[in-house]
Amino acid sequence: MKRLIPLIAVLLTSAPAAGQIVITEIMQNPSAVNDSEGEYFEVYNSSAGAVDMQGWVIRDNDVDTHTIAGSLVVPAGSFAVLCANADDLANGGFSCDYSYGSGWFLANSADEVVVEDDQATEIDRVEYDGGPNWPDPTGAAMVFTGSPGDDNNDFTNWTTATAREASFSGATGDLGSPGSQGSDQNLPVELVAFEAFVSGGDVVLSWQTASETGNSGFAVEELAGDSFAEIGFVSGAGTTTEARAYSFTATRVAAGRHVYRLRQVDLDGTFTYSAQLELSVELAGAFELSSAYPNPFNPTTTFELTVQQTQHVTVDVTDILGRQVARLYQGPVSGGERQTYVFDASDLSTGTYVYRVTGEDFTSARTVVLLK
């Protein structure tokens, strides 16, 4: 019986690089409410981990500047809205994640939105000209239509919002999609959760998306040695603005440390990685010796050993009469770490063989059949 100690999710990116927090929407000139009530801008987190913008600075090229005083966590693949007034009864009917108040403004004509982290590193910048190049709407937001890797300081990647999206309350008012992917935007899959739990001897991975654009699906990957290997694929929903839930079951989970991630693949073949989930499987007993695979085999087969405590171990292979035909290993084995052994029977005859593991406080053996 194995016991799984659940879950350790990598959730926070403490030092995001430029381009990971992207300005994606700007409402500089609302008409349903006053500018001092309805101005906002939206950012998108394109990184694999959540980013806390506490201590970050928003500014323009002149004198307007504001330091984000409290915690403002933007989850991976999600949006945050920064606004003049967080009261949705006064601001036109949208939810605001952080209010910068009256000390910082979005000019109706030319202006800049510059985002710096708490180390004064510039993360993103948008410089709009109030026309003729950039959109210059009244009563609608300017929205970024590119992907996070595109230049969002290029006016050709922006347009005017054409719909009042569901993130606004009420059917009438200014147009835009604060805090969500609007119909005028083309951002990638918005992954909002990635979790793991145990069901019997299996690990069940589950995740959710808030929206998807051109999503072929998710390759589920597990760390094997120094690199990740794909262990399954779950098809995506293509393009949708509706929330979707997904799951994948990893079976026959061995004792030891397991690290999983998702590789989200677009229809055009481009991909992005999720944050990693790390899990640790403990042994209930002193050791676990797996069955060999394949079995029957020709000419090689593989099996795994995990011991609870670090100790000296000998791994031998004998024929059915007990005569040793190979010594696969002799030496120390670290507790809680899976060890893999390969039995190469290229020089042996067809028959039944026994692989035997002897530790300081246990002995165990299993049989394999060589068929040539």
C-alpha positions in Angstrom: 0.0 0.0 0.0 1.4 3.4 -0.9 0.5 6.7 0.6 0.6 9.8 -1.4 1.5 13.1 0.2 -0.5 15.6 -1.9 0.5 18.3 -3.6 2.9 20.9 -4.1 2.1 23.3 -6.8 4.6 25.9 -8.1 2.4 28.9 -8.1 4.4 32.1 -7.8 6.9 33.7 -10.2 8.8 36.1 -8.1 10.9 37.8 -10.8 8.9 38.0 -14.1 10.7 38.9 -17.2 9.7 41.6 -19.6 6.8 40.4 -21.7 5.2 38.2 -19.1 2.8 40.9 -17.8 1.2 42.3 -20.9 -1.0 45.4 -21.2 -4.0 44.2 -23.2 -6.8 46.7 -22.8 -7.1 50.4 -22.1 -10.3 52.4 -21.4 -9.0 56.0 -21.6 -12.2 57.8 -22.5 -15.4 56.3 -21.2 -18.7 58.0 -22.1 -21.3 56.3 -19.9 -19.5 57.6 -16.8 -16.9 60.3 -16.0 -13.2 59.6 -16.8 -12.4 59.8 -13.1 -14.8 56.9 -12.5 -14.6 54.7 -15.6 -10.9 54.7 -16.6 -9.1 51.4 -16.4 -6.4 49.3 -18.0 -6.0 45.5 -18.1 -2.9 43.3 -17.9 -2.5 39.6 -18.8 -0.1 37.2 -17.2 1.5 35.1 -20.0 3.9 33.3 -17.6 3.6 29.8 -16.1 3.2 31.1 -12.5 1.3 33.7 -10.6 2.8 37.1 -10.3 2.3 39.5 -7.4 2.5 43.1 -8.5 2.8 44.5 -5.0 5.4 47.2 -5.0 5.3 47.6 -8.8 5.0 51.1 -10.4 2.7 52.3 -13.1 3.7 55.6 -14.7 3.8 57.6 -17.9 6.7 59.5 -19.5 5.9 62.7 -17.6 5.0 63.1 -13.9 2.1 60.6 -13.3 3.3 57.7 -11.2 1.7 55.3 -8.7 3.2 52.5 -6.6 0.9 49.5 -6.1 0.6 49.4 -2.3 -1.1 46.0 -1.6 -0.9 42.5 -2.9 -2.1 42.2 -6.5 -1.7 38.6 -7.6 -2.3 37.8 -11.3 -2.7 34.1 -11.8 -0.9 32.3 -14.7 -2.9 32.8 -17.9 -5.3 35.3 -16.3 -6.1 39.0 -16.3 -6.1 41.8 -13.7 -7.9 45.2 -14.0 -6.4 48.3 -12.6 -8.8 51.2 -12.4 -9.6 54.7 -11.1 -12.6 53.7 -9.1 -13.3 50.1 -7.9 -17.0 50.8 -7.1 -18.8 48.9 -9.9 -21.9 51.0 -9.2 -20.0 54.1 -10.2 -17.4 52.9 -12.7 -19.7 51.7 -15.4 -20.3 48.1 -14.1 -17.0 46.2 -14.0 -14.9 44.5 -11.4 -11.6 46.1 -10.5 -8.7 44.2 -9.0 -6.8 47.3 -7.9 -7.7 51.0 -7.7 -4.9 53.5 -8.2 -7.3 56.3 -7.3 -7.0 59.9 -8.4 -3.2 60.2 -8.5 -2.7 58.7 -11.9 -4.6 59.4 -15.1 -5.1 58.0 -18.7 -5.1 61.0 -21.1 -7.8 61.0 -23.8 -5.2 62.1 -26.3 -1.6 60.8 -26.4 -0.3 59.1 -23.3 1.8 56.2 -22.0 1.2 53.3 -19.7 4.5 51.9 -18.4 4.7 49.0 -15.9 7.8 48.5 -13.8 8.4 45.7 -11.2 9.6 46.4 -7.7 13.2 46.4 -8.9 12.5 49.3 -11.3 12.8 46.9 -14.3 10.4 47.8 -17.1 8.0 44.9 -17.8 5.8 46.5 -20.4 5.0 49.7 -22.2 2.2 51.1 -24.4 2.4 54.6 -26.0 -0.8 55.5 -27.7 -1.1 58.7 -29.8 -4.8 59.5 -29.6 -5.0 59.1 -33.4 -4.4 59.0 -36.3 -2.5 55.7 -35.9 -3.8 54.3 -32.7 -7.5 53.8 -32.1 -9.1 56.8 -30.4 -12.4 55.6 -29.2 -15.0 57.3 -27.0 -17.1 55.0 -24.9 -15.1 51.9 -25.9 -11.8 50.4 -24.9 -8.7 50.0 -27.0 -7.9 46.2 -27.1 -4.8 44.3 -27.9 -5.4 41.8 -30.7 -2.1 40.0 -30.8 -0.5 37.2 -28.8 1.7 37.9 -25.7 4.8 37.4 -27.9 3.7 40.2 -30.3 4.6 43.8 -29.9 1.8 45.5 -27.9 3.4 48.9 -28.5 2.6 48.6 -32.2 -0.7 50.3 -33.1 -1.4 47.7 -35.8 -2.0 45.2 -33.0 -4.8 47.2 -31.4 -8.4 47.8 -32.3 -11.5 49.4 -30.8 -13.8 47.1 -28.7 -17.0 46.3 -30.6 -19.0 44.7 -27.9 -19.9 45.1 -24.2 -18.7 41.8 -22.9 -20.1 39.7 -20.0 -17.4 41.1 -17.6 -19.5 44.3 -17.6 -22.7 44.3 -15.7 -25.8 45.6 -17.5 -26.7 45.5 -21.2 -25.9 49.1 -22.0 -22.9 51.3 -21.5 -19.3 51.4 -22.6 -17.8 48.6 -24.7 -14.9 46.4 -23.6 -14.0 43.2 -21.7 -12.2 44.2 -18.5 -10.8 41.2 -16.8 -11.6 38.7 -19.5 -10.7 37.7 -23.1 -13.1 39.7 -25.3 -14.4 38.7 -28.7 -11.9 41.2 -30.3 -8.9 39.6 -28.7 -6.7 36.7 -29.7 -4.9 35.7 -26.5 -4.0 32.1 -25.9 -5.6 29.5 -23.6 -6.5 31.0 -20.2 -5.5 28.3 -17.7 -7.0 29.1 -14.3 -6.3 26.0 -12.3 -4.0 22.9 -12.3 -4.3 20.5 -9.4 -3.6 16.8 -8.5 -5.1 14.3 -6.2 -4.9 10.5 -5.5 -7.4 7.9 -6.4 -6.3 4.5 -5.2 -2.9 3.9 -6.7 -3.3 6.5 -9.4 -2.7 10.2 -9.6 -5.5 12.3 -11.1 -4.5 15.6 -12.7 -7.2 18.1 -13.3 -7.2 21.6 -14.8 -9.6 24.3 -15.9 -9.6 27.0 -18.6 -11.6 30.2 -18.6 -11.3 30.6 -22.4 -9.4 29.0 -25.3 -8.2 30.3 -28.7 -7.1 27.7 -31.3 -6.4 25.1 -28.6 -5.5 21.7 -30.0 -5.1 20.2 -26.6 -2.8 19.4 -23.7 0.2 17.1 -23.6 0.6 15.8 -20.1 4.3 15.5 -19.2 6.2 13.9 -16.3 9.7 14.5 -15.3 11.9 11.5 -16.1 15.5 12.1 -15.0 16.6 15.5 -16.3 13.9 16.0 -18.9 10.1 15.8 -19.3 8.4 13.0 -21.2 4.9 12.9 -22.6 2.6 10.4 -20.8 -0.7 11.3 -22.5 -2.7 13.9 -24.5 -6.1 15.5 -23.8 -7.8 17.2 -26.7 -8.8 20.8 -26.3 -12.0 22.8 -27.2 -10.5 24.8 -30.1 -11.8 28.3 -29.6 -14.3 29.1 -26.9 -15.1 31.8 -24.4 -16.7 29.3 -22.0 -15.0 27.6 -19.1 -13.9 24.0 -19.6 -12.6 21.3 -17.2 -10.1 18.6 -18.1 -8.5 15.6 -16.3 -5.9 12.9 -16.9 -5.1 9.8 -14.8 -1.6 8.6 -14.4 -1.8 4.9 -13.5 0.6 2.6 -11.6 2.3 5.4 -9.8 5.5 4.2 -8.2 6.9 5.5 -4.9 9.1 8.5 -5.0 9.0 12.1 -6.3 6.8 12.9 -9.3 6.7 16.2 -11.2 4.0 16.9 -13.8 3.3 19.8 -16.2 1.0 20.6 -19.1 2.2 21.5 -22.6 -0.7 23.4 -24.1 -0.5 23.0 -27.9 -2.2 25.4 -30.4 -3.7 24.3 -33.7 -0.7 25.9 -35.5 1.7 23.8 -33.4 3.0 26.5 -31.1 2.9 25.6 -27.4 3.3 27.0 -23.9 4.0 25.2 -20.6 2.0 25.4 -17.3 3.4 25.6 -13.9 4.7 22.3 -12.4 3.0 20.1 -9.9 5.3 18.1 -7.6 4.1 15.1 -5.6 5.8 12.7 -3.3 4.8 9.0 -2.9 5.9 7.4 0.3 6.3 3.6 0.9 4.2 2.0 3.6 6.8 -0.8 3.9 10.6 -1.0 3.8 10.8 -1.3 0.0 9.0 -1.7 -3.3 10.2 -3.9 -6.1 8.3 -3.5 -9.4 7.4 -6.2 -12.0 9.8 -6.3 -14.9 8.6 -4.8 -18.2 8.3 -6.2 -20.8 7.8 -9.8 -19.6 8.3 -12.1 -21.5 11.2 -10.1 -23.1 14.0 -10.3 -25.6 16.7 -9.3 -25.1 16.2 -6.6 -22.4 13.7 -5.9 -19.6 13.5 -3.2 -17.0 12.4 -3.0 -13.3 12.5 -0.5 -10.5 13.4 -0.5 -6.8 12.6 2.0 -4.1 13.8 1.6 -0.5 12.4 3.6 2.4 15.8 4.1 4.1 19.2 4.6 2.5 21.1 1.3 2.6 23.5 -1.0 0.8 21.7 -3.1 -1.9 22.8 -6.0 -4.2 20.8 -6.8 -7.3 21.5 -10.2 -8.9 19.9 -12.3 -11.6 20.0 -16.1 -11.4 18.6 -18.9 -13.5 15.9 -21.2 -12.3 18.4 -23.4 -10.6 19.8 -20.5 -8.6 23.1 -20.0 -10.5 24.1 -16.4 -10.8 24.1 -15.1 -14.4 24.4 -11.4 -13.8 25.0 -8.8 -11.1 23.2 -5.6 -12.0 24.2 -3.5 -9.1 26.0 -3.5 -5.7 26.2 -0.4 -3.7 24.3 2.3 -1.8 20.7 3.2 -2.7 19.2 6.5 -1.4 15.9 6.3 0.5 12.7 7.4 -1.3 14.3 7.6 -4.8 13.3 5.2 -7.6 16.2 3.2 -9.1 15.9 1.6 -12.5 17.7 -1.5 -13.5 18.1 -3.1 -17.0 18.6 -6.8 -17.4 20.3 -7.5 -20.8 20.0 -11.2 -21.7 21.6 -11.0 -25.2 24.1 -13.8 -24.3 21.6 -16.1 -22.5 19.3 -18.8 -23.6 15.5 -18.9 -23.6 14.2 -19.7 -20.1 13.0 -18.4 -16.8 15.2 -16.1 -14.7 15.0 -14.6 -11.2 16.0 -11.1 -10.3 16.8 -10.8 -6.6 17.3 -7.7 -4.5 19.0 -7.9 -1.2 19.1 -5.0 1.2 20.2 -4.6 4.8 16.7 -5.4 6.1 14.9 -7.2 3.3 15.2 -9.7 0.4 12.8 -9.9 -2.6 12.7 -11.7 -5.9 10.6 -11.8 -9.0 10.7 -13.9 -12.2 11.0 -13.0 -15.9 10.8 -15.1 -19.0 13.3 -14.8 -21.9 11.8 -15.8 -25.2 14.2 -15.9 -28.2 
